[in-house]
Amino acid sequence: MQGVDENGAQASGRRCRGQPPGGLYDAAAVLLRRSGGYWMRPVSPGMASFAALRRAAASRFLEQGLPTRAERSWRLWPIEAVTRVPFGLAPPLAVYAGLGSWLCEVVPTLDGERRVALVDGRPIPEGLIYMAGDMEIRSLAQAAGAAELDEQFGRCADIQQGFVALNTALFSDGLFILIPRGAIVDEPLHVIVVAAAASTPSMSHPRILVIAGASSTATIVETFVGLPKGEGDAPTLTNAVTEVMLGEGATLDHLRVQDEWAGGYHVGAVSVRQSGGSRYRSQVVSLGSAASRLDLDVLVDGLGAECVLDGLWLAGGRQRFDHRLQVVHARPRTRSLLRYVGVAGDAARSVIGGRVDVRRGAAGAEARLETRGVLLSREARVDARPSLEVDVETEEASIARLQEETLCLGGDGIEEFLKGALDRIDLLPLRKHLASRILKVGDTHPVRKPAITKTFWG
């Protein structure tokens, strides 16, 4: 078995099978095998504390590589468009002049928001230490050594997943967000993640850890965008990982808006762990990039904990969107609700995979999944792939019935179809911004009676 020692040397020179030659795997392997090892060359002294985790992730990546279409969950996503490209690490952006004003133009400003930016995974300014009311935001480099960070970092995100391993081995910095016990934070924290193009293919690995202390309440918004592109710009890859830990009785609203440029690719992983009585509400909006995939995994690991996963997507051209949702009910009387809705036009394709696992002893668990999609052309396609697993010894789990039905929408148009999903977004500036985008799609693709596919447990 291949491995990596403390000096960054690979124990075996064998190449992982199934990876396109000259592509992303080979480009990343060069970085990971480089003398001294990338993870042993931190951008700041604080990053040295992540060395052991980096080594483990690097070993996993070199041994197992990236996913291929041979894996069922990746079969419908154009993984080769990413793995065949020799993406290099995005260099630090030399000039930030005008970045703030440009972001104000393209990203809606939320009422009372506190705004933080990551450019190609690096906080701006570097060495960030920021207090937003009772919320503490620090760069990972500055937070290194903090007890909460050392205890929780890497606990949720699974480095057995290829892209998570790549992120863990190569992230240059990131954000540590701490909501203290009992804190009530009324103002939203808006984290804007920027991908900057270069003349050669470039990748970035944003990394965020959120810890919501017991009985705390907060709202966090992640918005992914790309800097204005020129004619000669090469494709970009954003490989983002966010970990969320909720303490007893904590409440967190977590919005994630992906609106990157048309030449970019986006792979995201959000991993959540909930304690007893906590409430996690996710709202995902997918609009941009050539191809985007999100793996959202929630472990409902406390008595009476609840999660709501809402999603809205608009796909056109030849865009490919893949949303993979997994909720694990590990304790009694837990609840989950998954609602994803969207529109596919032209030759776009969207896949929604929803999986609910009810473990032994999770009596009284309740789960529901609903997906709804509108097709605006004969070439567009929406695939819903629900999955349910219940331990044979688990009783009283109200998720045993699976129903599917095909309906037709009246003549009220796209905006009416998506109204319910929009109304669930509490932040008014963001809701108005999305409504304007939807109206533009409606003007281009007038709707009369599109097909809707609806699947739910209940």
VEXSE-329001 format. One record per residue (C-alpha): y, x negated, z; residue in three letters. Coordinates in Angstrom, 3 decimals. Layout:
% VEXSE-329001
+----------+----------+----------+------+
!       yy !       xx !       zz ! rest !
+----------+----------+----------+------+
!        Y !        X !        Z !  ALA !
...
+----------+----------+----------+------+
***
This chain:
% VEXSE-329001
+----------+----------+----------+------+
!       yy !       xx !       zz ! rest !
+----------+----------+----------+------+
!    0.000 !    0.000 !    0.000 !  MET !
!    3.439 !   -1.279 !   -0.860 !  GLN !
!    5.873 !   -2.028 !    1.936 !  GLY !
!    9.174 !   -3.712 !    2.707 !  VAL !
!    9.574 !   -6.365 !    5.380 !  ASP !
!   12.663 !   -7.011 !    7.499 !  GLU !
!   14.049 !   -9.432 !    4.914 !  ASN !
!   13.898 !   -6.814 !    2.200 !  GLY !
!   10.948 !   -8.360 !    0.386 !  ALA !
!    8.479 !   -5.976 !   -1.156 !  GLN !
!    4.938 !   -6.611 !    0.047 !  ALA !
!    3.505 !   -5.781 !   -3.362 !  SER !
!    5.054 !   -6.002 !   -6.806 !  GLY !
!    3.136 !   -3.032 !   -8.112 !  ARG !
!    5.217 !   -0.370 !   -9.796 !  ARG !
!    4.925 !    3.287 !   -8.788 !  CYS !
!    3.044 !    5.271 !  -11.430 !  ARG !
!    4.556 !    8.194 !  -13.289 !  GLY !
!    8.152 !    6.917 !  -13.192 !  GLN !
!    9.962 !    6.618 !  -16.564 !  PRO !
!   10.357 !    2.905 !  -17.410 !  PRO !
!   13.903 !    1.598 !  -17.271 !  GLY !
!   15.123 !    4.701 !  -15.444 !  GLY !
!   16.342 !    5.652 !  -11.985 !  LEU !
!   13.273 !    4.372 !  -10.135 !  TYR !
!   13.552 !    0.900 !  -11.666 !  ASP !
!   17.314 !    0.736 !  -11.080 !  ALA !
!   16.909 !    1.731 !   -7.426 !  ALA !
!   13.951 !   -0.604 !   -6.941 !  ALA !
!   16.108 !   -3.548 !   -8.032 !  VAL !
!   18.579 !   -2.696 !   -5.265 !  LEU !
!   15.863 !   -2.228 !   -2.667 !  LEU !
!   13.984 !   -5.431 !   -3.541 !  ARG !
!   17.102 !   -7.550 !   -3.738 !  ARG !
!   17.044 !  -10.535 !   -1.387 !  SER !
!   18.162 !   -9.385 !    2.021 !  GLY !
!   17.547 !   -5.746 !    1.202 !  GLY !
!   20.332 !   -3.272 !    0.546 !  TYR !
!   19.854 !   -1.649 !    3.946 !  TRP !
!   20.375 !   -5.070 !    5.595 !  MET !
!   23.789 !   -5.460 !    3.915 !  ARG !
!   25.823 !   -2.727 !    5.634 !  PRO !
!   29.339 !   -1.977 !    4.391 !  VAL !
!   30.479 !   -2.237 !    8.026 !  SER !
!   28.927 !   -3.687 !   11.205 !  PRO !
!   28.152 !   -0.220 !   12.542 !  GLY !
!   25.797 !    0.579 !    9.673 !  MET !
!   23.347 !   -2.109 !   10.837 !  ALA !
!   21.969 !    0.353 !   13.397 !  SER !
!   20.388 !    2.354 !   10.564 !  PHE !
!   18.336 !   -0.619 !    9.310 !  ALA !
!   14.939 !    0.537 !   10.620 !  ALA !
!   15.305 !    3.997 !    9.101 !  LEU !
!   16.462 !    2.466 !    5.816 !  ARG !
!   13.383 !    0.231 !    5.696 !  ARG !
!   11.049 !    3.178 !    6.263 !  ALA !
!   12.787 !    5.202 !    3.554 !  ALA !
!   12.771 !    2.282 !    1.129 !  ALA !
!    9.041 !    1.744 !    1.641 !  SER !
!    8.346 !    5.417 !    1.014 !  ARG !
!   10.473 !    5.423 !   -2.145 !  PHE !
!    8.877 !    2.295 !   -3.611 !  LEU !
!    5.372 !    3.581 !   -2.856 !  GLU !
!    5.692 !    7.186 !   -4.026 !  GLN !
!    8.732 !    7.268 !   -6.304 !  GLY !
!   10.583 !   10.385 !   -7.394 !  LEU !
!    9.170 !   13.829 !   -8.216 !  PRO !
!    7.744 !   14.631 !  -11.641 !  THR !
!    6.974 !   17.875 !  -13.429 !  ARG !
!    3.377 !   17.465 !  -12.327 !  ALA !
!    4.571 !   18.786 !   -8.963 !  GLU !
!    4.662 !   22.559 !   -8.996 !  ARG !
!    8.028 !   22.930 !   -7.293 !  SER !
!    9.695 !   20.674 !   -9.899 !  TRP !
!    7.989 !   22.109 !  -12.974 !  ARG !
!   10.929 !   24.237 !  -14.125 !  LEU !
!   13.763 !   21.789 !  -13.416 !  TRP !
!   14.709 !   19.069 !  -15.991 !  PRO !
!   13.811 !   16.188 !  -13.687 !  ILE !
!   13.475 !   13.754 !  -16.619 !  GLU !
!   17.194 !   14.125 !  -17.365 !  ALA !
!   17.763 !   12.345 !  -14.050 !  VAL !
!   14.794 !    9.997 !  -13.699 !  THR !
!   15.153 !    8.514 !  -17.207 !  ARG !
!   18.721 !    7.334 !  -16.548 !  VAL !
!   19.292 !    3.918 !  -14.865 !  PRO !
!   21.935 !    5.143 !  -12.424 !  PHE !
!   23.678 !    2.385 !  -10.483 !  GLY !
!   25.528 !    2.706 !   -7.194 !  LEU !
!   29.014 !    4.105 !   -7.650 !  ALA !
!   31.584 !    1.368 !   -6.906 !  PRO !
!   34.285 !    2.054 !   -4.306 !  PRO !
!   37.179 !    3.919 !   -5.879 !  LEU !
!   40.006 !    1.372 !   -5.992 !  ALA !
!   42.948 !    3.785 !   -6.113 !  VAL !
!   43.274 !    7.063 !   -4.231 !  TYR !
!   46.820 !    7.825 !   -5.411 !  ALA !
!   47.100 !   11.431 !   -6.497 !  GLY !
!   43.654 !   12.370 !   -5.187 !  LEU !
!   45.043 !   14.661 !   -2.498 !  GLY !
!   47.313 !   16.598 !   -4.851 !  SER !
!   44.522 !   16.935 !   -7.421 !  TRP !
!   42.148 !   18.296 !   -4.803 !  LEU !
!   44.763 !   20.859 !   -3.770 !  CYS !
!   44.853 !   22.060 !   -7.377 !  GLU !
!   41.108 !   22.429 !   -7.925 !  VAL !
!   39.823 !   23.271 !   -4.432 !  VAL !
!   41.173 !   26.352 !   -2.639 !  PRO !
!   42.958 !   25.657 !    0.629 !  THR !
!   41.461 !   27.687 !    3.464 !  LEU !
!   43.620 !   29.253 !    6.160 !  ASP !
!   44.066 !   26.787 !    9.018 !  GLY !
!   41.527 !   24.376 !    7.573 !  GLU !
!   40.999 !   20.769 !    8.589 !  ARG !
!   40.223 !   18.811 !    5.429 !  ARG !
!   38.119 !   15.651 !    5.117 !  VAL !
!   37.081 !   13.931 !    1.872 !  ALA !
!   34.070 !   11.856 !    0.882 !  LEU !
!   34.482 !    9.939 !   -2.390 !  VAL !
!   31.126 !    8.806 !   -3.762 !  ASP !
!   29.721 !    9.226 !   -0.259 !  GLY !
!   32.425 !    7.209 !    1.527 !  ARG !
!   34.890 !    8.840 !    3.940 !  PRO !
!   38.547 !    8.610 !    2.993 !  ILE !
!   40.087 !    6.866 !    4.817 !  PRO !
!   37.301 !    4.488 !    5.773 !  GLU !
!   36.517 !    4.216 !    9.463 !  GLY !
!   37.375 !    7.864 !    9.941 !  LEU !
!   37.858 !    9.155 !   13.494 !  ILE !
!   39.299 !   12.646 !   13.510 !  TYR !
!   39.674 !   15.403 !   16.059 !  MET !
!   40.005 !   18.995 !   14.838 !  ALA !
!   40.583 !   21.048 !   17.955 !  GLY !
!   37.365 !   20.762 !   19.955 !  ASP !
!   35.453 !   19.379 !   16.954 !  MET !
!   34.883 !   15.641 !   16.583 !  GLU !
!   34.500 !   14.107 !   13.102 !  ILE !
!   33.670 !   10.434 !   12.666 !  ARG !
!   32.332 !    8.268 !    9.886 !  SER !
!   28.714 !    7.293 !   10.446 !  LEU !
!   29.808 !    3.667 !   10.698 !  ALA !
!   32.239 !    4.485 !   13.503 !  GLN !
!   29.790 !    6.786 !   15.278 !  ALA !
!   26.890 !    4.312 !   15.215 !  ALA !
!   25.553 !    3.820 !   18.716 !  GLY !
!   26.584 !    7.267 !   19.941 !  ALA !
!   23.742 !    8.834 !   21.908 !  ALA !
!   23.763 !   12.101 !   19.933 !  GLU !
!   23.698 !   10.273 !   16.609 !  LEU !
!   20.908 !    7.901 !   17.583 !  ASP !
!   18.807 !   10.788 !   18.895 !  GLU !
!   19.246 !   13.238 !   16.017 !  GLN !
!   19.938 !   11.259 !   12.828 !  PHE !
!   16.995 !   11.514 !   10.450 !  GLY !
!   15.070 !   14.055 !   12.569 !  ARG !
!   15.492 !   16.961 !   10.140 !  CYS !
!   15.592 !   15.335 !    6.713 !  ALA !
!   12.108 !   14.447 !    5.479 !  ASP !
!   11.883 !   11.016 !    3.846 !  ILE !
!    8.547 !   12.065 !    2.351 !  GLN !
!   10.725 !   13.827 !   -0.225 !  GLN !
!   11.652 !   11.313 !   -2.925 !  GLY !
!   15.355 !   12.060 !   -3.225 !  PHE !
!   15.791 !   12.215 !    0.563 !  VAL !
!   14.115 !    8.806 !    0.811 !  ALA !
!   16.459 !    7.449 !   -1.861 !  LEU !
!   19.499 !    8.823 !   -0.036 !  ASN !
!   18.333 !    7.415 !    3.299 !  THR !
!   17.726 !    3.975 !    1.826 !  ALA !
!   21.006 !    3.764 !   -0.099 !  LEU !
!   23.697 !    5.827 !    1.664 !  PHE !
!   26.791 !    3.673 !    2.233 !  SER !
!   28.421 !    5.827 !    4.938 !  ASP !
!   28.891 !    9.494 !    5.723 !  GLY !
!   30.076 !   11.934 !    8.368 !  LEU !
!   29.018 !   12.721 !   11.917 !  PHE !
!   30.321 !   16.128 !   13.036 !  ILE !
!   29.953 !   17.073 !   16.692 !  LEU !
!   30.842 !   20.492 !   18.105 !  ILE !
!   30.672 !   20.073 !   21.897 !  PRO !
!   28.850 !   22.444 !   24.205 !  ARG !
!   30.740 !   25.720 !   24.622 !  GLY !
!   33.457 !   24.855 !   22.076 !  ALA !
!   34.914 !   27.738 !   20.040 !  ILE !
!   36.461 !   26.274 !   16.874 !  VAL !
!   38.430 !   28.923 !   14.985 !  ASP !
!   39.695 !   26.739 !   12.114 !  GLU !
!   37.174 !   25.858 !    9.373 !  PRO !
!   36.333 !   22.232 !    8.698 !  LEU !
!   36.465 !   21.657 !    4.929 !  HIS !
!   34.480 !   18.636 !    3.717 !  VAL !
!   35.223 !   17.860 !    0.057 !  ILE !
!   32.639 !   15.616 !   -1.601 !  VAL !
!   33.970 !   13.962 !   -4.760 !  VAL !
!   31.903 !   12.345 !   -7.519 !  ALA !
!   33.945 !    9.830 !   -9.541 !  ALA !
!   32.663 !    8.926 !  -13.003 !  ALA !
!   32.542 !    5.405 !  -14.422 !  ALA !
!   31.816 !    3.786 !  -17.772 !  SER !
!   28.134 !    3.429 !  -16.821 !  THR !
!   25.824 !    5.988 !  -15.149 !  PRO !
!   26.585 !    6.066 !  -11.424 !  SER !
!   25.029 !    7.712 !   -8.376 !  MET !
!   26.268 !    8.468 !   -4.884 !  SER !
!   24.405 !    9.465 !   -1.730 !  HIS !
!   26.591 !   11.576 !    0.597 !  PRO !
!   25.131 !   11.919 !    4.087 !  ARG !
!   26.279 !   14.340 !    6.815 !  ILE !
!   24.932 !   15.106 !   10.280 !  LEU !
!   26.168 !   18.212 !   12.127 !  VAL !
!   25.345 !   18.814 !   15.789 !  ILE !
!   26.434 !   22.162 !   17.222 !  ALA !
!   26.202 !   22.055 !   20.999 !  GLY !
!   24.864 !   24.904 !   23.099 !  ALA !
!   26.965 !   28.104 !   22.992 !  SER !
!   29.404 !   26.586 !   20.472 !  SER !
!   30.885 !   28.382 !   17.446 !  THR !
!   32.231 !   26.799 !   14.242 !  ALA !
!   32.603 !   27.097 !   10.463 !  THR !
!   31.936 !   24.184 !    8.095 !  ILE !
!   32.528 !   24.259 !    4.334 !  VAL !
!   31.130 !   21.630 !    1.950 !  GLU !
!   32.681 !   21.613 !   -1.536 !  THR !
!   31.270 !   19.309 !   -4.237 !  PHE !
!   33.580 !   18.460 !   -7.164 !  VAL !
!   34.035 !   15.705 !   -9.759 !  GLY !
!   37.166 !   13.735 !  -10.590 !  LEU !
!   38.714 !   14.420 !  -14.034 !  PRO !
!   36.576 !   12.809 !  -16.703 !  LYS !
!   37.477 !   10.839 !  -19.804 !  GLY !
!   35.706 !   10.776 !  -23.148 !  GLU !
!   33.815 !    7.580 !  -22.381 !  GLY !
!   32.574 !    8.545 !  -18.951 !  ASP !
!   28.849 !    8.303 !  -18.267 !  ALA !
!   26.797 !   10.869 !  -16.326 !  PRO !
!   26.867 !   10.972 !  -12.540 !  THR !
!   24.222 !   11.837 !   -9.957 !  LEU !
!   25.117 !   13.259 !   -6.562 !  THR !
!   22.147 !   12.984 !   -4.200 !  ASN !
!   23.355 !   14.668 !   -1.006 !  ALA !
!   21.626 !   15.158 !    2.352 !  VAL !
!   22.986 !   17.282 !    5.209 !  THR !
!   21.238 !   17.671 !    8.567 !  GLU !
!   22.192 !   20.477 !   10.964 !  VAL !
!   21.083 !   20.775 !   14.593 !  MET !
!   21.932 !   23.930 !   16.568 !  LEU !
!   21.711 !   23.985 !   20.354 !  GLY !
!   20.825 !   26.976 !   22.520 !  GLU !
!   23.008 !   29.957 !   21.645 !  GLY !
!   25.093 !   28.061 !   19.065 !  ALA !
!   26.608 !   29.870 !   16.066 !  THR !
!   27.382 !   28.064 !   12.811 !  LEU !
!   28.684 !   29.416 !    9.504 !  ASP !
!   27.872 !   26.851 !    6.798 !  HIS !
!   29.252 !   27.315 !    3.277 !  LEU !
!   28.220 !   25.023 !    0.431 !  ARG !
!   30.036 !   25.183 !   -2.932 !  VAL !
!   28.702 !   23.069 !   -5.811 !  GLN !
!   31.313 !   22.887 !   -8.611 !  ASP !
!   30.823 !   19.459 !  -10.183 !  GLU !
!   31.714 !   18.472 !  -13.734 !  TRP !
!   29.561 !   19.399 !  -16.742 !  ALA !
!   28.199 !   15.862 !  -17.185 !  GLY !
!   27.005 !   15.539 !  -13.624 !  GLY !
!   23.639 !   16.120 !  -11.984 !  TYR !
!   23.296 !   17.346 !   -8.423 !  HIS !
!   20.336 !   17.127 !   -6.050 !  VAL !
!   20.915 !   18.383 !   -2.524 !  GLY !
!   18.866 !   18.755 !    0.631 !  ALA !
!   20.020 !   20.750 !    3.655 !  VAL !
!   17.701 !   20.582 !    6.675 !  SER !
!   18.362 !   22.805 !    9.694 !  VAL !
!   16.743 !   23.009 !   13.134 !  ARG !
!   17.592 !   25.924 !   15.434 !  GLN !
!   17.151 !   26.243 !   19.183 !  SER !
!   16.699 !   29.487 !   21.111 !  GLY !
!   19.258 !   32.229 !   20.601 !  GLY !
!   21.151 !   30.308 !   17.910 !  SER !
!   22.641 !   31.888 !   14.786 !  ARG !
!   22.800 !   29.978 !   11.487 !  TYR !
!   24.458 !   31.539 !    8.465 !  ARG !
!   24.318 !   29.690 !    5.138 !  SER !
!   26.315 !   30.684 !    2.060 !  GLN !
!   25.536 !   28.692 !   -1.078 !  VAL !
!   27.618 !   28.958 !   -4.261 !  VAL !
!   26.417 !   27.137 !   -7.406 !  SER !
!   28.812 !   26.900 !  -10.345 !  LEU !
!   28.979 !   23.420 !  -11.881 !  GLY !
!   26.977 !   20.415 !  -13.144 !  SER !
!   24.527 !   20.185 !  -16.027 !  ALA !
!   21.594 !   20.667 !  -13.668 !  ALA !
!   21.593 !   21.340 !   -9.944 !  SER !
!   18.857 !   21.640 !   -7.350 !  ARG !
!   19.107 !   22.525 !   -3.676 !  LEU !
!   16.308 !   22.370 !   -1.111 !  ASP !
!   17.323 !   24.373 !    1.970 !  LEU !
!   14.827 !   24.117 !    4.838 !  ASP !
!   15.308 !   25.936 !    8.143 !  VAL !
!   13.083 !   25.535 !   11.195 !  LEU !
!   13.688 !   28.529 !   13.474 !  VAL !
!   12.404 !   26.810 !   16.582 !  ASP !
!   13.722 !   28.837 !   19.493 !  GLY !
!   13.064 !   32.251 !   21.005 !  LEU !
!   15.303 !   34.895 !   19.442 !  GLY !
!   16.982 !   32.564 !   16.936 !  ALA !
!   18.221 !   34.034 !   13.641 !  GLU !
!   19.215 !   32.698 !   10.226 !  CYS !
!   20.847 !   34.336 !    7.209 !  VAL !
!   20.696 !   32.486 !    3.878 !  LEU !
!   23.012 !   33.922 !    1.221 !  ASP !
!   23.440 !   32.518 !   -2.278 !  GLY !
!   25.538 !   33.213 !   -5.365 !  LEU !
!   25.294 !   31.419 !   -8.704 !  TRP !
!   26.872 !   31.575 !  -12.171 !  LEU !
!   25.015 !   29.685 !  -14.905 !  ALA !
!   26.047 !   29.355 !  -18.553 !  GLY !
!   25.540 !   27.074 !  -21.528 !  GLY !
!   22.336 !   25.127 !  -20.925 !  ARG !
!   22.799 !   24.785 !  -17.172 !  GLN !
!   19.749 !   24.629 !  -14.928 !  ARG !
!   19.977 !   25.809 !  -11.316 !  PHE !
!   17.091 !   25.566 !   -8.878 !  ASP !
!   17.329 !   26.907 !   -5.320 !  HIS !
!   14.321 !   26.248 !   -3.080 !  ARG !
!   14.471 !   27.988 !    0.276 !  LEU !
!   11.999 !   27.539 !    3.105 !  GLN !
!   12.146 !   29.184 !    6.522 !  VAL !
!    9.597 !   28.362 !    9.214 !  VAL !
!    9.299 !   30.795 !   12.129 !  HIS !
!    7.936 !   28.730 !   15.011 !  ALA !
!    8.830 !   30.943 !   17.996 !  ARG !
!    8.571 !   34.630 !   18.928 !  PRO !
!   11.145 !   37.261 !   18.006 !  ARG !
!   12.872 !   35.139 !   15.379 !  THR !
!   14.548 !   36.658 !   12.329 !  ARG !
!   15.481 !   35.496 !    8.833 !  SER !
!   17.229 !   37.142 !    5.895 !  LEU !
!   17.393 !   35.489 !    2.456 !  LEU !
!   19.653 !   37.050 !   -0.208 !  ARG !
!   20.342 !   35.268 !   -3.504 !  TYR !
!   22.169 !   36.864 !   -6.437 !  VAL !
!   23.538 !   35.498 !   -9.691 !  GLY !
!   24.214 !   35.630 !  -13.405 !  VAL !
!   22.675 !   33.604 !  -16.250 !  ALA !
!   24.168 !   33.584 !  -19.738 !  GLY !
!   23.723 !   31.682 !  -23.005 !  ASP !
!   20.589 !   29.501 !  -22.662 !  ALA !
!   20.939 !   28.941 !  -18.913 !  ALA !
!   18.036 !   29.146 !  -16.512 !  ARG !
!   17.852 !   29.718 !  -12.765 !  SER !
!   14.905 !   29.472 !  -10.399 !  VAL !
!   14.877 !   30.865 !   -6.863 !  ILE !
!   11.911 !   29.837 !   -4.764 !  GLY !
!   11.713 !   31.491 !   -1.353 !  GLY !
!    9.010 !   30.547 !    1.131 !  ARG !
!    8.534 !   31.964 !    4.623 !  VAL !
!    5.973 !   30.446 !    7.002 !  ASP !
!    5.109 !   32.195 !   10.262 !  VAL !
!    3.346 !   29.850 !   12.641 !  ARG !
!    0.825 !   30.706 !   15.307 !  ARG !
!    2.494 !   32.272 !   18.305 !  GLY !
!    5.604 !   33.515 !   16.468 !  ALA !
!    4.926 !   37.128 !   17.429 !  ALA !
!    7.565 !   39.658 !   16.462 !  GLY !
!    9.017 !   37.495 !   13.686 !  ALA !
!   10.991 !   39.365 !   11.021 !  GLU !
!   11.778 !   38.049 !    7.548 !  ALA !
!   13.223 !   39.491 !    4.367 !  ARG !
!   13.900 !   37.992 !    0.940 !  LEU !
!   15.918 !   39.576 !   -1.843 !  GLU !
!   16.837 !   38.030 !   -5.190 !  THR !
!   18.851 !   39.735 !   -7.904 !  ARG !
!   19.791 !   38.332 !  -11.293 !  GLY !
!   21.650 !   39.447 !  -14.413 !  VAL !
!   20.726 !   38.086 !  -17.841 !  LEU !
!   23.577 !   38.052 !  -20.370 !  LEU !
!   21.572 !   36.865 !  -23.380 !  SER !
!   18.047 !   36.852 !  -24.755 !  ARG !
!   17.785 !   33.100 !  -24.170 !  GLU !
!   18.812 !   33.177 !  -20.496 !  ALA !
!   16.126 !   33.310 !  -17.844 !  ARG !
!   15.816 !   33.900 !  -14.110 !  VAL !
!   12.590 !   33.150 !  -12.229 !  ASP !
!   11.968 !   34.394 !   -8.687 !  ALA !
!    9.042 !   32.750 !   -6.906 !  ARG !
!    8.520 !   34.152 !   -3.406 !  PRO !
!    5.815 !   32.806 !   -1.121 !  SER !
!    4.595 !   34.000 !    2.270 !  LEU !
!    2.217 !   32.343 !    4.726 !  GLU !
!    1.277 !   33.943 !    8.046 !  VAL !
!   -1.051 !   32.309 !   10.541 !  ASP !
!   -4.130 !   34.521 !   10.874 !  VAL !
!   -3.696 !   34.697 !   14.652 !  GLU !
!   -0.048 !   35.755 !   14.495 !  THR !
!    0.508 !   39.423 !   15.246 !  GLU !
!    3.418 !   41.789 !   14.894 !  GLU !
!    5.101 !   39.842 !   12.095 !  ALA !
!    7.020 !   42.411 !   10.055 !  SER !
!    6.774 !   40.603 !    6.725 !  ILE !
!    3.374 !   41.632 !    5.434 !  ALA !
!    4.533 !   43.739 !    2.472 !  ARG !
!    5.702 !   42.196 !   -0.795 !  LEU !
!    7.327 !   44.427 !   -3.380 !  GLN !
!    8.803 !   43.770 !   -6.788 !  GLU !
!   10.825 !   46.059 !   -8.993 !  GLU !
!   12.928 !   45.820 !  -12.122 !  THR !
!   16.134 !   47.826 !  -12.241 !  LEU !
!   19.093 !   48.299 !  -14.565 !  CYS !
!   22.748 !   47.975 !  -13.725 !  LEU !
!   25.268 !   50.577 !  -14.835 !  GLY !
!   28.377 !   49.684 !  -16.822 !  GLY !
!   30.566 !   48.336 !  -14.044 !  ASP !
!   30.325 !   44.683 !  -15.083 !  GLY !
!   29.504 !   41.376 !  -13.484 !  ILE !
!   32.174 !   41.542 !  -10.802 !  GLU !
!   30.792 !   44.828 !   -9.503 !  GLU !
!   27.254 !   43.466 !   -9.513 !  PHE !
!   28.302 !   40.430 !   -7.454 !  LEU !
!   30.697 !   42.322 !   -5.194 !  LYS !
!   28.300 !   42.465 !   -2.263 !  GLY !
!   27.733 !   38.710 !   -2.327 !  ALA !
!   31.470 !   38.044 !   -2.574 !  LEU !
!   32.309 !   40.421 !    0.255 !  ASP !
!   30.018 !   38.462 !    2.558 !  ARG !
!   32.290 !   35.401 !    2.193 !  ILE !
!   34.730 !   35.773 !    5.089 !  ASP !
!   37.167 !   33.053 !    3.961 !  LEU !
!   39.645 !   34.973 !    1.796 !  LEU !
!   41.045 !   32.059 !   -0.317 !  PRO !
!   37.521 !   31.023 !   -1.283 !  LEU !
!   36.528 !   34.611 !   -2.049 !  ARG !
!   39.575 !   35.056 !   -4.324 !  LYS !
!   38.864 !   31.757 !   -6.074 !  HIS !
!   35.279 !   32.769 !   -6.809 !  LEU !
!   36.332 !   36.253 !   -7.920 !  ALA !
!   38.664 !   34.724 !  -10.512 !  SER !
!   35.812 !   32.586 !  -11.854 !  ARG !
!   33.577 !   35.634 !  -12.098 !  ILE !
!   36.220 !   37.619 !  -13.955 !  LEU !
!   36.446 !   34.868 !  -16.575 !  LYS !
!   32.684 !   35.076 !  -17.122 !  VAL !
!   32.928 !   38.862 !  -17.363 !  GLY !
!   35.639 !   38.631 !  -20.010 !  ASP !
!   33.447 !   36.292 !  -22.067 !  THR !
!   30.234 !   38.288 !  -21.578 !  HIS !
!   30.949 !   42.024 !  -21.302 !  PRO !
!   28.106 !   43.726 !  -19.443 !  VAL !
!   26.727 !   47.185 !  -20.096 !  ARG !
!   23.117 !   47.399 !  -18.872 !  LYS !
!   21.682 !   43.958 !  -18.077 !  PRO !
!   18.247 !   43.608 !  -16.556 !  ALA !
!   17.963 !   42.898 !  -12.857 !  ILE !
!   14.910 !   41.461 !  -11.175 !  THR !
!   14.685 !   42.241 !   -7.479 !  LYS !
!   12.059 !   40.898 !   -5.140 !  THR !
!   11.934 !   41.434 !   -1.408 !  PHE !
!    9.898 !   41.375 !    1.727 !  TRP !
!   10.639 !   44.063 !    4.250 !  GLY !
+----------+----------+----------+------+
***
